[in-house]
Amino acid sequence: MKVRVRRKLLFLLLMSSLILSAYPAKAESNEVKPIEWNSFSSVNPIDEDSVRIKKILLNSTQYGLTTWWKEEMDFESQKGSYLELGGTGENAIRRPAAMSLGIAASLAFNVYDSSETGVSEFGAELKAQKLISSLAYRHKSNSPDGWGDEWQSAHWTYFAGFAGWLLWEDLSSQDQEYIKEMVEYEADRFLDYEVPYWKDESGTIIFEGDTKAEENAWNAQLLQLATAMMPNHENYLEWMNKNIELMISSAAVPSDLESNEVLHGRQVKDWVMGSNINEDGTAVNHGFLHPDYMEFIAFNNTSGLHYSLAGLPVPKAAFHHSDLVYSSLSQMNFESPPYESPGGTIYREGSSDIYYPEGNDWGTSRRMQFAVLDIFADVFQYDGMARNSGEYWESFHAEMVLAMQERHVDGRTYDERWEDTYSGREEWIAHHAAWAWIAKWIDANGALCVSNTSYSIMNREMEDKQCNKISEVSFTEAFPSHPPQTLPPLFDKTHPWNGRSPLPPQH
């Protein structure tokens, strides 16, 4: 394995030196390029499914601007220019960052309706701006003792940064600079990052019960955002190629180690150094086969949102094995025993029910992530291998989310704790609803195109000329057998899946 790594590094160094010496660099600017809204027709879809997603997003926004803002977070009582977020860890930062994206999306895409939320649009804009700017200001790139530079901070930065980009022109120049610095700082952490894998090239498990699929995909999301926001940045090529490596690695199956498929100038086998999911598209996390973590493909797929808004082609790597993972939700049959009763497929025909073959530690009523996968599979056209179309499944999963929200006058989704045990469950709904709506908006505006270009200096000027409409892909391979995993005790904090792959510190 060391020989192979060394060979790859030598090859990359040689190619980089040849490219750098032979081609002039594209003019560099580290400034943020705002979304050019006037380049879109700005059509809001009005079909039944889109109206449902719009309502889910508005309900979540209503909760975020009222009960959540005043009672859950106690932001109403704060009078300073920037909010005190209550700490620098996940609970203090991820939650408001995720909520900021939901609120920003409802405003940026003209979904916001004060008659639905009970808060004026001006009032909503002020709260969104304060939330986003506070998250950026409190980041360590702007405040010495701030949050950031840790295992999951790229994920939180992504939410706040994307929200800021959506409302860019409504923010002060100082707050714009804070957001840019935050995104740039976190993106630069990955310049020399060694991508982790669940299994190595020999199939030996490195992280017991802990796929790196989701982790790699959320880190890729931050680099997607950085390259979309700052397409002329001096580190653009390094960010983009690490983004591609992370996306491909997140969905890497064992057979990818021998794959000759070419993605962005290199064969897949030369991109990967192990695998993160099973050959059948299922993922193991928290110590067992976990359908909730098969959502990681959505984090890669959000490339279709960021680059389309930037007027750039979407890297084909964003959809690597998305069709395989998505189809396994409806095609993989789990016999009981050995799997939990009643057995069958994860998606249930004609129902919003989800079957968890080895149990679940996040509660029984999570559906928004599946609704997002259904929408992405439909918009990005990778549902050809699934038993039914993404549009078919969306109607069940999204309808359940809306029905749960309609139980509450303040727009919240969850009631009992067992429905979703995650502390940031409402904020989780918010950012998923934002993704869902933006995908439908991009589809309605015909803004999506996909490219398989290699990202090198010689191709910088050609990127916008290598764009193709995405097409459906079908596969005929039978799904291989999948042995059951041993289910650990729920919430066992000593289980090895809690081990996290370290990131190099920012200097």
Salt bridges, closest charged atoms under 4 A:
ASP49 OD1 - ARG52 NH1 2.96
GLU72 OE2 - ARG95 NH2 2.93
GLU76 OE1 - LYS127 NZ 3.88
GLU84 OE2 - ARG138 NH2 3.39
GLU90 OE2 - ARG94 NH1 2.99
GLU116 OE1 - LYS55 NZ 2.65
ASP149 OD1 - ARG189 NE 3.13
GLU181 OE2 - LYS180 NZ 3.68
GLU184 OE1 - LYS180 NZ 3.36
GLU184 OE2 - HIS233 NE2 2.45
GLU186 OE2 - HIS139 NE2 2.71
GLU186 OE1 - ARG189 NH1 2.31
GLU201 OE2 - ARG4 NH1 2.12
ASP210 OD2 - LYS212 NZ 2.96
GLU215 OE1 - LYS212 NZ 3.41
GLU245 OE1 - LYS242 NZ 2.98
ASP256 OD2 - HIS320 NE2 3.01
ASP256 OD1 - HIS321 NE2 3.04
ASP280 OD2 - HIS482 ND1 3.36
GLU295 OE2 - HIS432 NE2 2.37
ASP361 OD2 - HIS286 ND1 2.57
ASP361 OD1 - HIS290 NE2 2.83
ASP374 OD2 - HIS397 ND1 2.64
GLU394 OE2 - LYS440 NZ 3.26
GLU399 OE1 - ARG52 NE 2.96
ASP410 OD2 - ARG412 NH2 2.79
GLU419 OE2 - ARG407 NH1 2.84
ASP420 OD2 - ARG366 NE 2.91
GLU427 OE2 - ARG95 NE 2.82
GLU463 OE2 - ARG460 NE 3.46
